Amino acid sequence: GGWLMGASSFATSEAVASLSAPKVKIYTVYLGGAGAWPKPEFDAAAEKAKFEKFIAKLMPKFPEVELVGGDLVVSAKEALPKIAARDDVAGVLCIHLGIRGDLAGIVNCGKPVVVFSQPYSGHQWMYVSQAQRKGKRVALMATRDWRELATAIALLKTVGQMRQSKILLASAKAGARARDIRERIGPEVVDVTTEQLIAAHKAVDEKLATEFARSLFIKPARKIVEPSKAEIIKSAKMYLAMKQLMADAKAQAIAVNCLGGIPIQILGYPCLGFAQLCDEGFVGACEADLDSTLTMLLFAYAFGKPGFITDPLFDTSKNAVIHAHCVSPTRMNGPGTPRAPFNIRTHRDDNRGASLEVAMRVGQPITCAKFIDDEAMLFSTGRIIEGKPRQFDDRGCRTQITTAVNGNAQKMMDNWSADMKKYRDIRTLLHRVVFYGDHTRSVHQLASLMGFKVMPEC
């Protein structure tokens, strides 16, 4: 893999690498013509030209997306053969222009469809919810705000990227579950042995690791409390080793069985490496937690946000969930955004290795989510009310946030993981992933496009 080429300049300049995401093609179709609505003299071709000009200005934000098609049709029969012939298309963006348009035909094209429908384009919007109840993978955006076309493109892009992604599972075995993930959500899961991880770590140049340790962790840290410089360099080697394995496999995510599955005395903890991968737009997930890895990958593609995988606990006196873990991104707003202040600490469970103690933004709205059973997503929202190191408890994990839930924390605790049917172990029962922002609407739209259920937790 070539991702480590130019690594010295990367280390010294601290440039943030962008996610090497799969390329996606989206088929666009403009549906409708002059009629009672919008109006008899409606010029569909002129309206299409306006949309195309607007969408062209959006596309620099989506370098991995190619729009194809662009047909202006009234009958779906005019577009369906062209759509069916494109096996390389992830989904269809249907811009509904007028009442003379066969929307049902487009929805039944066999691919995920986002319908963008302005007010007065017609009455066909009312059939979308019926199609959803029948299992059709369709989402509706009924709005005057053309900027939501960017959301439509991002969601269809995400569907396609998930289908083309690869996750490395290190020091654990996916077994039969790899097939379920591939069929239901999309990514391919590839096992990596502990021996492969050790070999990759050993192959990292010591000088290169020292440069990365200095530029990514030592220099920008507010404080280094317990870990030695040698321990931080060991963690930087782990980061480079994981990234090289991902490069070789053309993967976008890695999950490591880091508690008991790898020799910490040789590799160190991967906490710093996970944080850096997430800061760059990749996914690094602890404890071989595939549910959280899938969730983090989905949100990275759809919203450009990394996830803070956590061990939740409750403080019902504040109607709050406390989220704590020894690994956290520092760029919770996404790659290229400013880093949150952080200290370098030991891993709190055993006071070994190196991890990050990150100060998150108090007042920040958050989404808390996790895939379960490869067919549903647990979901809640809230707001950070405590997130500074001076507010942290000296028990539990290094990074801690207290989030006031939008709902009833007692109910959330009483029903914790009650909907989970299988893959029940401590990680699947306990872990959740926190993301900056309230993504409720878009997650429900993604659920419609990908065929998973959203299960509110409070």
SVG drawing of the C-alpha trace seen along z (x, -y; Angstrom):
<svg xmlns="http://www.w3.org/2000/svg" viewBox="-55 -29 70 48">
<polyline fill="none" stroke="black" stroke-width="0.4" points="0.0,0.0 1.1,-3.5 -0.5,-5.4 2.8,-5.7 4.5,-7.4 5.6,-10.8 5.0,-9.9 7.8,-12.2 6.3,-15.3 2.9,-14.2 4.4,-13.8 6.1,-17.2 3.3,-19.2 0.5,-17.4 -1.7,-17.4 -4.8,-15.3 -5.3,-12.5 -8.7,-12.2 -10.7,-9.0 -9.8,-6.8 -13.4,-6.0 -14.9,-3.9 -16.1,-5.7 -19.8,-5.7 -22.1,-6.4 -25.6,-7.8 -28.3,-7.8 -30.2,-11.0 -33.7,-11.2 -35.9,-14.3 -39.6,-13.2 -42.6,-15.1 -43.8,-17.6 -46.4,-20.4 -49.8,-19.7 -52.3,-20.9 -49.4,-21.0 -47.1,-22.9 -49.0,-24.7 -50.1,-24.1 -47.3,-26.3 -44.6,-24.7 -41.3,-24.3 -39.8,-21.1 -36.6,-21.4 -35.9,-24.9 -36.4,-23.7 -34.1,-20.7 -31.4,-23.1 -31.7,-25.1 -31.4,-22.0 -28.4,-20.8 -26.6,-24.1 -27.3,-24.1 -26.2,-20.4 -23.0,-21.1 -22.0,-23.6 -22.5,-20.9 -20.3,-18.3 -16.9,-19.6 -18.0,-18.5 -18.3,-14.9 -15.1,-14.0 -15.9,-10.3 -19.3,-10.6 -20.1,-10.6 -23.6,-11.5 -24.9,-9.6 -28.1,-9.5 -29.8,-12.9 -32.9,-11.8 -36.0,-14.1 -39.0,-11.7 -42.7,-11.5 -43.1,-7.8 -40.8,-5.6 -40.7,-3.2 -38.4,-5.7 -35.8,-5.5 -36.1,-2.0 -34.2,-0.1 -31.3,-2.6 -31.3,-2.3 -31.5,1.5 -28.5,1.7 -26.3,-0.1 -25.1,2.5 -22.5,0.0 -25.1,-2.5 -25.5,-2.7 -28.9,-4.3 -31.2,-6.8 -31.8,-10.5 -35.2,-11.3 -36.0,-15.0 -39.8,-15.2 -40.8,-18.1 -44.5,-17.7 -47.7,-15.8 -47.3,-14.2 -44.7,-11.7 -44.8,-8.0 -43.1,-8.1 -44.2,-4.6 -42.4,-3.2 -39.1,-4.9 -39.5,-3.7 -39.9,-0.1 -36.6,-0.3 -34.9,2.2 -32.3,-0.2 -32.4,-2.6 -34.2,-5.9 -34.2,-9.3 -37.1,-11.5 -36.6,-15.2 -40.0,-16.9 -40.7,-20.6 -44.1,-21.8 -46.6,-21.9 -44.7,-19.3 -47.7,-17.0 -49.4,-14.6 -47.2,-11.6 -45.3,-12.2 -48.2,-10.5 -47.3,-7.1 -43.8,-7.1 -44.7,-6.1 -46.8,-3.2 -43.9,-2.0 -41.7,-2.1 -44.2,0.0 -44.0,2.5 -40.2,2.7 -39.2,0.5 -35.9,-1.3 -37.0,-4.9 -36.6,-8.1 -38.6,-11.3 -37.3,-14.9 -40.3,-17.2 -38.8,-20.7 -38.2,-24.0 -34.6,-24.0 -32.4,-22.8 -29.5,-22.6 -31.0,-19.3 -29.9,-17.8 -26.5,-17.6 -28.0,-15.4 -29.6,-13.3 -26.3,-12.8 -24.5,-12.0 -27.1,-9.4 -27.0,-7.6 -23.2,-7.8 -23.2,-6.2 -25.3,-3.3 -22.9,-2.6 -19.8,-3.1 -20.9,-0.7 -21.4,2.0 -17.9,1.5 -16.1,1.2 -13.8,3.5 -13.2,3.9 -10.2,5.6 -10.9,7.6 -7.6,8.2 -6.9,10.9 -10.5,12.1 -12.6,14.1 -15.8,12.9 -16.9,16.5 -20.4,16.8 -21.2,13.3 -19.1,11.9 -21.6,13.3 -24.5,11.6 -22.7,8.2 -21.9,8.5 -25.5,9.4 -27.4,7.0 -25.2,3.9 -22.5,4.2 -18.9,4.2 -16.6,7.2 -15.0,8.3 -11.4,9.7 -9.7,11.5 -6.1,10.4 -4.1,12.6 -2.1,11.4 1.0,12.5 0.3,10.3 -0.3,7.4 3.0,8.0 4.9,8.3 3.4,5.0 4.4,3.3 7.9,4.7 8.2,3.5 7.6,-0.2 10.7,-2.4 11.6,-3.6 12.6,-7.1 9.4,-7.4 7.4,-6.4 9.3,-8.9 8.4,-11.7 4.7,-10.7 4.7,-10.4 6.2,-13.9 4.0,-15.7 0.7,-13.9 0.7,-13.4 3.6,-14.7 3.8,-18.3 0.0,-19.0 -0.8,-17.5 -1.6,-19.9 0.1,-17.5 1.8,-14.1 1.0,-12.7 2.1,-9.1 3.4,-7.6 7.1,-7.7 8.2,-8.9 9.1,-5.3 5.5,-4.2 4.1,-6.9 6.4,-6.0 5.3,-2.4 1.7,-3.6 2.7,-5.6 4.2,-2.4 0.9,-0.7 -0.9,-3.5 1.4,-3.1 1.1,0.7 -2.7,0.6 -2.7,-1.9 -0.3,0.2 -2.5,3.3 -5.5,1.2 -3.6,-0.1 -2.5,3.4 -6.1,4.7 -7.7,1.5 -9.8,1.3 -11.5,-1.7 -11.8,-0.4 -10.0,1.8 -11.2,3.3 -8.8,4.9 -9.3,7.3 -7.2,5.1 -8.2,6.3 -6.6,9.7 -6.1,10.4 -2.8,8.8 0.6,8.6 0.5,5.1 4.2,5.4 5.1,5.6 2.5,3.6 1.3,1.2 -2.4,0.2 -3.8,-0.9 -5.8,-3.8 -3.7,-6.6 -3.7,-4.9 -7.5,-4.5 -7.9,-8.2 -5.7,-9.3 -7.4,-7.0 -10.8,-8.4 -9.4,-12.0 -8.4,-11.3 -11.8,-9.9 -11.0,-6.2 -12.4,-4.0 -10.3,-2.5 -12.4,-0.6 -11.5,1.2 -12.3,4.6 -13.1,6.1 -16.6,4.5 -18.1,5.0 -21.4,3.3 -19.6,0.1 -17.3,0.3 -20.2,0.5 -21.9,-2.4 -18.8,-4.5 -18.2,-3.7 -21.8,-4.6 -21.6,-8.0 -18.1,-8.8 -19.5,-8.3 -22.9,-10.0 -22.0,-12.9 -18.2,-13.2 -18.1,-12.7 -15.9,-10.3 -17.4,-8.3 -16.5,-8.1 -17.0,-4.5 -18.0,-4.3 -18.9,-2.3 -22.1,-4.1 -23.3,-4.4 -26.1,-6.4 -26.7,-9.3 -30.4,-9.5 -30.2,-12.5 -29.2,-14.5 -31.4,-12.5 -28.1,-11.7 -25.8,-9.1 -22.1,-9.2 -20.0,-8.0 -16.5,-7.0 -13.6,-5.2 -9.8,-5.4 -10.0,-6.1 -11.5,-9.2 -11.1,-11.1 -9.8,-14.7 -11.5,-16.0 -15.1,-15.2 -16.3,-17.8 -14.6,-15.8 -11.3,-15.6 -9.6,-18.9 -11.4,-20.6 -9.5,-21.9 -8.5,-19.3 -10.0,-19.3 -7.6,-19.8 -6.1,-16.5 -3.7,-15.0 -1.8,-11.8 -2.5,-9.3 -2.1,-5.6 -4.9,-3.2 -6.9,-3.4 -7.9,0.2 -4.4,1.3 -2.3,-1.9 -0.3,-0.8 0.3,-2.0 -0.9,-5.3 -4.4,-6.8 -6.0,-10.2 -8.0,-12.2 -10.0,-14.5 -12.0,-17.6 -15.2,-17.6 -17.4,-20.6 -20.0,-21.3 -23.4,-22.2 -22.8,-20.2 -25.8,-18.2 -25.0,-14.6 -26.3,-11.4 -25.8,-8.1 -26.2,-5.0 -25.2,-1.5 -26.1,1.2 -27.4,4.4 -28.1,7.8 -27.0,6.5 -30.6,5.4 -31.4,2.5 -29.9,-0.6 -30.3,-1.7 -30.6,-5.4 -30.9,-8.4 -29.9,-12.1 -28.8,-14.4 -26.5,-17.2 -23.1,-17.3 -23.4,-18.9 -20.0,-17.9 -16.9,-17.2 -13.8,-18.9 -11.0,-16.9 -11.4,-18.8 -15.0,-17.4 -13.8,-13.8 -14.0,-11.2 -10.7,-9.5 -12.4,-6.2 -13.3,-4.4 -11.9,-5.5 -9.8,-8.5 -12.2,-10.5 -15.6,-11.1 -18.7,-13.1 -22.0,-13.5 -24.9,-13.8 -28.4,-15.0 -30.7,-12.7 -33.6,-13.9 -36.0,-11.6 -36.1,-9.6 -32.8,-8.2 -34.5,-5.9 -36.5,-4.3 -33.4,-4.1 -31.6,-2.2 -34.5,0.1 -34.8,1.1 -31.0,1.3 -30.3,3.6 -33.7,5.2 -34.2,5.3 -31.0,7.2 -31.6,10.7 -28.2,12.2 -24.4,11.6 -25.0,10.9 -21.7,10.4 -20.4,7.6 -19.4,5.4 -22.6,5.7 -24.7,5.2 -22.7,2.3 -21.0,0.2 -22.6,-2.8 -21.0,-5.3 -21.4,-9.1 -21.2,-11.6 -21.4,-15.3 -24.7,-16.6 -28.3,-15.5 -28.7,-13.2 -32.2,-11.9 -33.8,-12.7 -30.9,-11.5 -30.5,-8.3 -34.2,-7.5 -33.7,-8.2 -30.7,-6.0 -32.7,-3.3 -35.3,-3.5 -32.6,-3.3 -30.6,-0.4 -33.5,1.6 -32.6,1.4 -34.9,0.5 -34.3,-2.5 -35.0,-1.7 -35.3,-4.7 -33.7,-4.0 -35.5,-6.7"/>
</svg>
